[in-house]
Amino acid sequence: MKALIGKFLEHLRVETNASVHTLRSYATDLEQFRSFLLSKDFSIDEKSGDVSVEKVDHLAIRAYLSHLYRSHKKSSLARKLAAQRSFFRYLVEEGFLAQNPAEIVATPKQEKPLPTFLPVDEVFSLLETPDRSTTWGARDRAILETLYSCGIRVSELTGLSEGDVDFSLGILKVYGKGRKERIVPIGEKALAAIRESLPQRDRILGGLGHKGRGSPLFINARGGRLTSRSVARILRKYILKCGLLRKVSPHALRHSFATHLLDAGADLRAIQELLGHVSLSTTQRYTHVSVDKLMEVYDRAHPRAK
């Protein structure tokens, strides 16, 4: 099994262009499954001492999920089962197995928490917090403006290069999950913030000899790309500075972007395109956080509401 996991991960990296994060998650989930089977003496090949994939059945998979049930959220269990399904599907496609044992294992029913978002006034307060007169303050303002203006994922933001911004057309080229490319509009205020941050960025990159259209749009002190964790730390700093008493992640700005568009009357299909969601059902979560807006419209418009 260990060797086949390696082949599967290489397939994901080369054939499907999976992200580093996806590869890491699949590697961890599958190795944990293998370790569990070894510890319980399930499906062991006596000759190699490793797990024999031919002997893994749906009962072994269910036993593993039951083992994790008390210590993991249902969303984590669903992710681990998805990794197993993908792995065994690959083995079937490559002729190592006749059927996928994970296909008949039901996915745990998921909780559907409402997205965390900020009201418009709190977003504006947050965006005004960075000190634009400093090198990193100008960069941080551009980061926050871009996240809120475009609704992109933090991984998409950190992947932006200088050549991905078209100032004349007001658009960004971003690479989403599976490296799928899409074009998103970006507002004038975000473009202005990016323009303001570029001279100091160019000075740092020029000193390192790294400047060019392929260079990162948002850099760290060493001229390299920011990581998602770095962006989360930057946001946390300004959340504290502007006195917002809540836990806010970079993804909350994406949620705020979608919620504010929906509240202003934007079409759900258009929001789906902007967010890069494959399924409309993913976007429909935002209808639940706009109930107050719906009630306001109802109270104002319905003849029998008063």
Secondary structure, 3 states (H helix, E strand, C coil): CHHHHHHHHHHHHHCCCCCHHHHHHHHHHHHHHHHHHHHCCCCECCCCCCECHHHCCHHHHHHHHHHHCCCCCHHHHHHHHHHHHHHHHHHHHCCCCCCCCCCCCCCCCCCCCCCCCCCHHHHHHHHCCCCCCCHHHHHHHHHHHHHHHHCCCHHHHHCCEHHHEECCCCEEEEECHHHCEEEEECCHHHHHHHHHHHHHHHHHHHHHCCCCCCCECCECCCCCECCHHHHHHHHHHHHHHCCCCCCCCHHHHHHHHHHHHHHCCCCHHHHHHHHCCCCHHHHCHHHHCCHHHHHHHHHHHCCCCC
